Amino acid sequence: MRIENIELRRVTLPLVTPFRTSFGTANERETTLVRVVTANAEGWAECAAEPDPLYSSEFLDGADLVIRDHLIPRLQALGDRLTAEHVATALAPVKGHPMSKAVLETAILDAQLKETGVSFGGYLGAVHELVPAGVSVGIMDSIDEMLDAVEEYLAEGYLRIKLKIEPGWDLVPVRAVRERFGDDILLQVDANTAYTLADARHLARLDPFDLLLMEQPLKEDDILGHAALARLITTPICLDESIESARDAAAAISLGACSIINVKPARVGGYLEARRIHDVAAAHGVPVWCGGMLETGIGRAANVALAGLPNFVLPGDTSASSRYYEQDLTEPFVLENGHLRVPTGPGIGVDVLPDVLADLTSSTTNITF
Ligand SMILES: O=C(O)CCC(=O)N[C@@H](C(=O)O)c1ccccc1
């Protein structure tokens, strides 16, 4: 495929409500959009890196620099041989930076699929037209505020509730949700690495609440700690930050560190590696679900397509646009009986709204090929 130019565009979207996790509170979503321009199409993707290196070591300004100075030159060296399937290999000499690599691979894949008229879901192997939607509930100032939020999300039709937890906000909110909404709602927790193995007895006190899973309780590099914890609690352990590749997934599953995996294409370097993780997990009978990084409709569209693959059997953090944004960069994703519809158009199957984009853009960098 012949790329004419690549544009990096920094945009900031206000969040409808603050989103608090164990690693910080976000009031807006700042991201870098990548637009890949070819003679016949333009591909879009968004970078999931946070402004600060608190979820992972990547951060947005660093991503911009790595993309511009270390990744794009390696893609330019490929010339006309460049296809989306070549990107990961071409960028492999650069250590780490999966989110920077993912946004380039995804934008190139989007352009490629738009040129050939194939949808993201069609290319990846989606087998569902609708995918079940879960929702992530942040840490809040009070139990009542959290319960009101959960009630509203359940009323909107979300099929699964994920509560962010951290030491001091775990047993009480989980017990409160079970007491208010009963044992039948699908409920899980996400610690974002906030605990240590010394907390095992405390975390075992969550076992009676029949949680779907406990996400990333320990540090991202503590695979053996998660394997030990899995022998001390009955709640299934799901890994997120620990899994950056299909190889990580195979090792974590083989060591008994997880029985469920949260697949985030941005965290693993792109949708092709995400599909490999899906396949490795499926081969071991390990279910996966699609995580979220507060994506705008651009990233959300690609995530929803991925969530259509057969082993994505648990509701993902593929919420409606309105969970985070008053105004999305694309037409909003809207719940249909607790599900989101997999786009069927070429590529990601959604268009960026030009007026909204112009309004939210703070800077643009153009790199000619
Ligand atoms: O629904 C969403 O897009 C967000 C889901 C969510 O909780 N994401 C968390 C996470 O730890 O998985 C996150 C958000 C922002 C940045 C990093 C991680």
The ligand as an SDF file (V2000), in Angstrom:
LIG
                    3D

 18 18  0  0  0  0  0  0  0  0999 V2000
  -14.9350    1.7750   29.4400 O   0  0  0  0  0  0  0  0  0  0  0  0
  -13.7720    2.1430   29.2240 C   0  0  0  0  0  0  0  0  0  0  0  0
  -13.3130    2.4610   28.1080 O   0  0  0  0  0  0  0  0  0  0  0  0
  -12.8290    2.2030   30.4100 C   0  0  0  0  0  0  0  0  0  0  0  0
  -12.7760    0.8700   31.0780 C   0  0  0  0  0  0  0  0  0  0  0  0
  -11.7290    0.9250   32.1460 C   0  0  0  0  0  0  0  0  0  0  0  0
  -12.0270    0.8340   33.3210 O   0  0  0  0  0  0  0  0  0  0  0  0
  -10.4780    1.1140   31.7210 N   0  0  0  0  0  0  0  0  0  0  0  0
   -9.3920    1.2540   32.6950 C   0  0  0  0  0  0  0  0  0  0  0  0
   -8.7740   -0.0800   32.9410 C   0  0  0  0  0  0  0  0  0  0  0  0
   -7.9810   -0.1800   33.8700 O   0  0  0  0  0  0  0  0  0  0  0  0
   -9.1330   -1.0400   32.2670 O   0  0  0  0  0  0  0  0  0  0  0  0
   -8.4470    2.2980   32.1460 C   0  0  0  0  0  0  0  0  0  0  0  0
   -8.9650    3.5260   31.8170 C   0  0  0  0  0  0  0  0  0  0  0  0
   -8.1630    4.5420   31.3240 C   0  0  0  0  0  0  0  0  0  0  0  0
   -6.8260    4.2950   31.1070 C   0  0  0  0  0  0  0  0  0  0  0  0
   -6.3020    3.0550   31.4390 C   0  0  0  0  0  0  0  0  0  0  0  0
   -7.1270    2.0330   31.9400 C   0  0  0  0  0  0  0  0  0  0  0  0
  1  2  2  0
  2  3  1  0
  2  4  1  0
  4  5  1  0
  5  6  1  0
  6  7  2  0
  6  8  1  0
  8  9  1  0
  9 10  1  0
  9 13  1  0
 10 11  2  0
 10 12  1  0
 13 14  1  0
 13 18  2  0
 14 15  2  0
 15 16  1  0
 16 17  2  0
 17 18  1  0
M  END
$$$$
